[in-house]
Amino acid sequence: MMLDKNKKQQTQVFQRVDTTDDGTQAILLEVYKALSEKGYDPINQIVGYILSEDPTYITNYNGARSLIRKIDRDELLNTLVKKYLGVE
């Protein structure tokens, strides 16, 4: 089977997602707080969850695990990149 070299070099287009605030910040703050209270490094744990979508990075304490699963990861990443770059 031979691969088409042109297909490998094409840039995929990611579909834009709606980035209106849907309570994501409040959820992240609650998850951050729960992770801190349990003695975890909340930033590392949240990043681990975002990258892997493995909910075991997030503690069950105070319902944090179920809260973080309400967040759309693509939307969150879109918002984070925009804020980091200072663009809309």
Residue, then its C-alpha position, 0 to 999 in steps of 0.5 A: m500500500m502506497l501513501d499519497k505524499n500530498k495527503k500527509q502534508q495537507t493541513q487539517v482544519f479544526q472547526r471553530v467552537d463556541t467560546t462563550d462562558d458557560g460556567t467553565q471558569a467557576i468549574l475550574l476554580e472549584v476543581y482547583k480548590a478541591l485538588s488543593e485541599k487534597g494536597y495535589d498540585p492542581i495545575n498539573q492535575i488539570v493539565g493531565y486531565i485536559l491532555s488525556e481526558d482521564p478523569t482519574y487525574i481529578t479527585n472525587y472530593n467535593g464532586a470535582r471529578s464530575l464537575i470537570r467532566k462537564i467542560d468541553r475540552d476543545e472549547l477550553l483549549n480554544t479559550l486558553v490559546k486565545k487568552y494566552l495570545g491576547v486575540e479574539 
